[in-house]
Amino acid sequence: MQVRAVGICVKPEQPQLADFVGELEEWLRDRGVRVALDPQAARWKGEVAPAFEESVGKVDVVVVLGGDGTLLAAARAIGERGVPILGVSLGTLGFLTETTSDELYHALEDVLAGRYRIESRMRLEVQAERAGRTQVRVLALNDAVIGKSALSRMIDLETTADGSPVTTYHADGLIVATPTGSSAYSLSAGGPLLLPEFEAIVLTPICPHTLTQRPLVLPATCCVEIRVHAARGGDVQLTVDGQVGQALTEGDRVRVRRALHPARLLVPPGRNRFEVMRAKLRWGER
């Protein structure tokens, strides 16, 4: 793949990145690469840029400067397009944004020279319905979470897989995660850690009332359907990738299945997945 154009997506409300973005833009243009800034980065330069969803279809690679949340937003803006993403970590943990700012230009040299590896990451198509009408449909790279509000009681979530009853979770909520998302909220709730290239769907209940309701790993081909029973009181919310929300009520259905189009992440050649886990999770340290 020849890289003729690069999109730059930045973490919002971080004007201190303006000089960094300017240097990156100049570096790319010196190498004959066209640059498309997202509206936030363009604003720092006193320019106006179209919505990133519009410009991303005209670039070959997207460079994300921020943390995992910024990358999740960029992946959603890319939608079903197969544009590869290079995530550059400016935060602390950064499971998705594996490249550090110090490694950025070396990584871009590899990308421009074709010395890179693309990892396909399974995504979920999440759809919420009320009385047969779609309320929201969105792609998730990490997870879809159905949870109660802070002051409400436990909720009942009637769950099926390919039409077969799984159980009714009586809990604070339920996380439906991808292998990529298994290292996020699902892991904090006691779910298993899956390698990102493994295709599966993870169901992780949040503080279940019945301790025998444990995390469950389903084949990626499953269609998971969750019916909300909120009669115990309180508000229920669907949250996708921690960024897109939809209020739910009694009888609403959330349908989750593998999306047809995965996300494509650029990773350094030779990067070992267990090396990443040891570094990020501090395995082996005392």
Secondary structure as GFF3:
##gff-version 3
##sequence-region A 1 286
A	DSSP	beta_strand	5	10	.	.	.	ID=ss1
A	DSSP	three_ten_helix	15	17	.	.	.	ID=ss2
A	DSSP	alpha_helix	18	30	.	.	.	ID=ss3
A	DSSP	beta_strand	34	37	.	.	.	ID=ss4
A	DSSP	alpha_helix	39	44	.	.	.	ID=ss5
A	DSSP	alpha_helix	52	55	.	.	.	ID=ss6
A	DSSP	three_ten_helix	56	58	.	.	.	ID=ss7
A	DSSP	beta_strand	61	66	.	.	.	ID=ss8
A	DSSP	alpha_helix	68	78	.	.	.	ID=ss9
A	DSSP	beta_strand	85	89	.	.	.	ID=ss10
A	DSSP	beta_strand	99	100	.	.	.	ID=ss11
A	DSSP	three_ten_helix	101	103	.	.	.	ID=ss12
A	DSSP	alpha_helix	104	112	.	.	.	ID=ss13
A	DSSP	beta_strand	117	121	.	.	.	ID=ss14
A	DSSP	beta_strand	124	130	.	.	.	ID=ss15
A	DSSP	beta_strand	133	140	.	.	.	ID=ss16
A	DSSP	beta_strand	143	148	.	.	.	ID=ss17
A	DSSP	beta_strand	155	161	.	.	.	ID=ss18
A	DSSP	beta_strand	164	171	.	.	.	ID=ss19
A	DSSP	beta_strand	173	177	.	.	.	ID=ss20
A	DSSP	three_ten_helix	180	183	.	.	.	ID=ss21
A	DSSP	alpha_helix	185	188	.	.	.	ID=ss22
A	DSSP	beta_strand	200	206	.	.	.	ID=ss23
A	DSSP	beta_strand	216	219	.	.	.	ID=ss24
A	DSSP	beta_strand	224	229	.	.	.	ID=ss25
A	DSSP	beta_strand	236	240	.	.	.	ID=ss26
A	DSSP	beta_strand	244	248	.	.	.	ID=ss27
A	DSSP	beta_strand	253	258	.	.	.	ID=ss28
A	DSSP	beta_strand	263	267	.	.	.	ID=ss29
A	DSSP	alpha_helix	273	281	.	.	.	ID=ss30
###
